[in-house]
Amino acid sequence: MGILVLLVIGAAAGFLATRFMRVEMGTLQTVMVGVAGALIGGLLIRLLLAATGAVAGLVGAVLGAMIVIWIVQKLRS
């Protein structure tokens, strides 16, 4: 069940992050970026703000996905 939730939150976070940063990616890439962002951002938000819950997790996931997109863009250029 945890993996399914991670994929759903990751897909949502990846979608939102790609829209916020105006980046075009395929569906699989978007989900992968979102899952990576969910892991990174979720940990950061919990560590920095000691926040729990789905809303804090989604915010952290979107922020983490945006960080991953930024890193990928820097590595490509």
Number of C-alpha atoms within 10 A of each C-alpha: 5 7 9 9 10 19 16 15 23 27 25 19 30 33 21 19 25 19 12 11 11 9 12 11 13 8 12 11 13 24 23 18 29 35 26 23 29 29 18 19 26 23 17 18 20 15 10 8 10 10 15 11 8 11 10 17 23 21 17 24 34 32 24 29 31 24 18 21 22 12 11 12 11 9 8 6 5
